[in-house]
Each structure stands twice: as C-alpha cells, then as structure tokens.
Amino acid sequence: MPGSIRLRQDYSAPDLRRLASRSKDANQSRRLLSLAAVLDGMSRADAARIGGMDRQTLRDWVHRFNQAGPDGLFDHWSTGPASRLSDEQKAELALVVEAGPDPVVDGVVRWRRIDLQRVIKERFGVEYHERHVGRLLKKLGFSHMSARPLHPGQDAATVAAFKKNFPRALTAHIGHLPKGKPIEIWFQDEARIGQKNGIVRLWAKRGTRPRQPADQRYQNAYLFGAICPARGKGAGLALPFADTFAMQLHIDEISRHVKRGAHAVLLLDRAGWHTTEKLIVPRNMTLIFLPSRSPELNPVENVWQYLRQNWLSNRVFDTYDAIIDAACQAWNNLIDQPQTITSIGMRDWAHIGQS
C-alpha cells in the first residue's frame, strides 16, 4: 500500500472551508472540505467520504493541491488529440465546402461526408473516418440543411434591387389608400400534389437501407397556398387545375382571411394565371409581382418543402380524392401552427416595421 502524503501547511482548515464557501465550482468546494477535514485530524477514509470519493481519489487530489494549491482542485478536462489539419487547411476546406462540388470532376451535385473524406485525403494527406468528417464540418460552422430554390437563369442584381426598393414600390402601390390603413403582407404560390410523389430522409438504424413506396402514376391536384407571416395566418385551396378560374377562387379566399379593416398586399410570381387581366382583384387587395426567375423571394416555396417533408412525401395515393384529402390535411396542419408560418415566412426586406 502506498504511504501517506503530507498535506502542505500554508493553508489552515478554516482557510480551506472559507475558500469552499466562496467557490462557484461545486467539485472544487467538496475537495476543499475533504482536505480541511484531513487538516483537522480526521481519518483519510472519513475525509474522503465528505467529498464523495474514495481514499485513492483523495490521495490524487492531495498531490494536485500540494503542487498548485486550491487552483489544482478544479477539473481539467482533456481537449483530446490535436487536430491533424492546420488552421490554414481547415480554412481551405471551408472554402471547398462553400463552393460546392463540380459535377464533372467530383461526380456529385452536393457534398456528402464520404466525398469530403476523399477530398481531405487527396488534398491534405489526412484520412478521417466518415463520422469524424461530420464532426469536423460542425466545428467549422456547417450544418446539414435544406437549400432554398434558385432559378438557373436568375439575375442576382435584379433580386437585390427588388429587395432594396421594396419599401418604395410598396408605397407606390398603396398610395391611394387612406393614411393609417393597416397593411398585411401576403405571399402566394401553387404546388402540384400527386401520385408521382417524392421520397424524403427518415431516421433508420445505421447499416440498414430503408425502403419507401414510390408510385409511378400521374394523377395529381394543385394546392393553392398563401400566408401572412406577420399574423401567422394562411389561406389555401386544393383544386384540380392551375388556371385563371382557380386563381380567382384563391384570391377571393385570401380576401376573406384579411383582417377586417386592413388591406392585403399579395406578392406572387408571374405565372400566366396571375398576370391575366381577367382576374378580378378584391377591393381589399393589391398585387405586387416578384421578379422573374426568383423563387427564393417567395417563402411559400419553403412552405411546400415543409409540407412535403412532414406530411406529403413517402406516401401512395390510390385515388384523386386521397390526394385532395392529404393536401387539405397537410395545409390544415400548417394553419394550426401559426408560429411555424411566421418562422418560415418572415422576410426582413418585406416586413420592415412589422412585428
């Protein structure tokens, strides 16, 4: 058995108890109390029990206390082995991830961990396990998330100008309204819901390959949806066609959901059934058209993504009525979550001055 170790004498038992009472670290406090008990002449076994430890652990803390004083009684957790990538290499890897893969060179359209595992090995000569690549990406500030839609023919300058000038455009469109009239910002879009459905990610045991039904039939319906993010409200219709008649039904439905005494500004894309002069726009509504090829300006695009990921994908619809029922149920589920509508739909450029 190892011999007893003499405790340093420059701290008295009252000194250690005073430090324990002032310490904000519970572990340091209980170790100080154990050492104070030792200085009072208590047996090592009884002193160890005061700090919730055994005699050998108390012996280890005596060593640390003798070397570093009370500061030696703090926990010093290991940070693990040093990273095999230098800071410069990590910065280069971050640029690679942000730039995305070259489909011709890399053979993929989005980075997977296994692809980046290969890139790290080829560029830096360091071989990581695929799971560690994921941890490394999180440390570099990356997260696995859904992307917003981007039209390949988009003019970025036009989109930026629309956001910057939106307050001016809004004022021009509603200048005829009485001063102080409450204004609601709404966004509108349509989505096809049908038998040829999508498959989305799901949790499954590692090493398995889960299967989901994938229907090859083509019967479908259209879900017309509009949201007012500031109010957490929405208005939707499930219809058989996307045309002028269907759009008229939808804007009339939106009009009924506008708060009494308020005026709705409806932002929508330039589909033919949106821009036709045959539409009769309700008196409590003004239409503002988004720039062409700019789907990311319309948060309803993200609403469709949310509905598909949660309620519409990985399913088979046997009949047209089943499609309508599923579309209506998904939309109603969203309407029951006003905070989700606000979270998905709020855009700083469109809601300046609105809560």
N, C-alpha and C positions, 0 to 999 in steps of 0.2 A: 504494500500500500504506500502511496506517496506521502511524504512527510508534510506537516502543516506549514503554511506560509505565513510569515509575519506580516500584518497589515501596516501600511505606512501610518506614522503617528502625527503627521502635521494637520490632521483633521480629527476633531473630537466627535463623540457620539452625538452631542447636541448640534454640532455643526452640520453633520450629515442629515439629521432629522429636519433642520431648518432648510437645507437645500432641497430635501424631498418635498417639503410643504410648498416650496416656491416653484418647483419644476412643473412644466407643462407637458412633460413626457411621462406617461404612466409607468412605462418599463424602467426608466431611469429612477423614478421615485421608489419603486418597490426594491430595487437593488440597493439603493442608498439606505433604506430601512433595514435590510438584512445586514449590511456592513456595520450599521450603527449598533445592531444587536450584538455583533461579534465584539465590538469595542467595549460593550457593556459587560462582556464576560460570558455571554450565552453560548451554549454549545453550538458547534457548526451545523449540526443536524437541525436544531430548533431554529437557528438563524436562517437557514436555507428555506425552511417551511414558511417563514414570514414573507419571503419574497416569491413563494410559489415555485421553488426549484429544488433540485437535489444537491447533495454536498459537492459533487464533481462540478456542477454548473456554477455553484457559488465560488469554488476554487478558481474557475476560469475568470469570473468577474473580479476576484481579488487581484489576479495578475494584471488585468486591464486597469483597475483602479490604481494599483501601485505604479503603473507606467504613465498613465495620463490623467490621474485624478478623476473628479466627477465626470468630466467630458468623456472619459473612457467607458462610461456606463451607458452611453447611447448605443442603439442598434446601428451597425454599419453594414448595410446590405450590399452584396456584391453586384456590380453593374454588368457582370458577365464578361465574356471574352471581348476583346476589342474587335471592331468591325474590320472585315477583310477588304472592304472598299474604302478608299480615302475620301475625304470631303469633296475633292475635285471629281472623283469618279461618280460619287453619288449625285453631284450636280449635273454631270453629263447624262447619267441615267434618267434623271428627272426630265431633262430636255427631250430625250428619246421617247419617254412615255407620253409627254405632252404633244409631241409632233405626230405620234401615231405611226403605224406600220405602213410600208409601201407594199401594196398587194402583189406587185410583180416580184419584188425582191424577197419579201418576207413570207408571201404565200397566205396571208390572213388579212382581214379587213379591220380587226380590232385586236389589241394586245390581250393575250392570255398569260397566266403565270408561267406556263410551260414555254411560251415563246420568249418571254423576258429572261427566263432561266438560260435559254440558249444564247440570247444577246449578251448577257453578263459574262458567260463563259467565253464567247468569241472575242468580245471587246477587252475584257479586263483579266481574263485567265483565271477567274474565280468561279468555282462550281458550288451552287447553292441547291438545297432541296427546294422543290416547288412550293412547299408551305412557307419556307423562310422568305421566298420572294414576295409572298403576300404580306408578311410582317414588315419587310423592308419597304414596300410601297406605302404602307400605312405610316411608317415613320417619316417618309418623305412627303407626307401630306396628301396622299392619294386615297380615293375611296372607290369602290365598285358601284357605279350608279348608272341610271338611265340617262341617255342623251336627249336633248331637245331636237326637234326636227329642223333640218336645214335644207333648203332647196338648192340644188347644184347650180342653178342659173341666177342665184341671188346677187344683187348689187348691195354690198355691205354699206356703202356710203348712203344709199337711199334709205336703208333701215335706220341707220344712225340719225339721219336728218329727220326722219319721221318722229322718232322718239324725242329729239331735241325740240322740234317745232310743234309737238302735240298740244301743249297749252295754248299756243296761238291759234292753231287750227280749231281746237275745241271752242275757243271764244268766238271765232268767226262763224261756226255752225250754230251756236246757241245765242248769238247776239240779239235775235228777235224776241227772246223770252223775257218776261218781267224780271227786274232786278231782284235778287234774293231767292229765285226759284231753285228748289233743291234739285241737284243733278245726280243721276245714277249712271255709273259706267258699267255697261254690259258687254260681254263678248259672245259671239255666236259661231257655230260650225255644225257640220254634219259628219256622221261616221256610218260606214256600212257594217252591219252586223249580219253574219250569215253562217251557212253550214261549213263553208271552207274556212275553218277557224284557225286561230293561232295556238301555239304551244309556248308557255312561259316557264320560267325557272320554278323549281319547287325543292323543298328540303327532302333529302333522302339519305340513307346510310352510305357512308363512304365506301366505294368499291362496287356499288350497285349501279345499274343503268335503268332507272325507272322509265316506264312506257306510259304514254298518254294517247287517247283516241284522236285520230286525225281524219275528219270527214273529207271526202273528195267531191261532194255535191255542191251545187252553186246557188241554191235558193237563198235569198237574203232580203233584209229590210234596211231602212235607214233610220238612225236615231238622230233627230234634230235636238241640239242642246244649246242652252245659253246660260251664262252665270253672271251674277253681280257679286264680285268678290268682296266689296266693302260691306255688303249686307249678309253675305253667306247664303244667298238665295240662288235659285235656278228655275228654269222653265224648259221642259222637254216634251217632245212628241215622237212616238215611234210610227213611221209611215212607210208605205210600200215603195214610194218613188221619191227621188230628189228632183223636184221641178218647181216651177213658179207657183203652182197651186199649193204644193206642200209648204213652200216658203211663206206664202201668205197666211196659211194656218199657223205657222210657227211665230211669225212676228205678232199676230193677233194674240197668241198665247203669252208671249213675253209681255205684251202691253198690259195684260190682266194682272201680271205679277209686279208691275211697277208700283211703288208705294204711292198711295193716294196723295195728290198734290205735287208729286215730283215729276221730273222729265227724264226719260232714259236716252242715253247716247249709246247706240249699239255699234260696236266695232266688229267688222266681218270682212271676209276675203272677197275677191272679185269674181266669184262664180257667176255664170250667166243668169241663174235664177235669183241672184242677189241684186244685180245691177239693172235688171229689166225695168222699163218704165211702167210695166203692167202691174207692178206691186203698188198696193195702196198702203202707204205708211201711216200708222195710227198717229193721232194728234199729240200724244204724249211721248213721241219717239222721234229721234233724229239718227240717220245712218251716217257712219263715217267708214270709208273703205280703207283697208290696210294696203300697204304697197304690195305689188305682185311678187310672188315667189318669196314670201317672208312668213312661213308658218310659225316660227318661234315667237312672233309678236302676239300670237293668239293662244292664250293659256288653255282654251278648250281642247287644243291638241294634246295637252298634258292630262286633261280630264279623260280623254279617250284611253290614253295609256293606263291611267289609274283604273278605269273600269275594266279594261281587258285583263290587267294583271290580277285583279281581285275577284272578278265575278263572271267574266265572259269567255276567257280562254280555257283550254283543256276540257272542252265540252263538245258533245254531239247534239245537234238539234234535229229531231226527227221530222218536224213539221214547221210550216211557216208560223203557226200560232205559237209554237215553242220559242221561236226566235223573238217574236214580239213580247212574249211573257218575260223572257230573260232580259231583253233590253229595258223593258219597263221596270223590272225588279232592280236591275243594276242602277238605273237612274234614280229610283226612289231611295235606294240605299245611300246614294251620294247626297240627296236632298236632306236626309236625316243627319248628315254630318256637316253642318254649316262651317265649322272650323276648318274642315278639310277643303271646302270650296274656297275659303279665304286664303288658306295656306298655298294652294295650287295656283290661285288666280291673281293674287295681288301683284301688280307691276308698278314700280316706283314712278316710271315715266308717265303712266296713265292715271295714277291716283295721288298726284301731288295735292296736298291739303286735305285729303280724305283720310279718315281713320278706319 
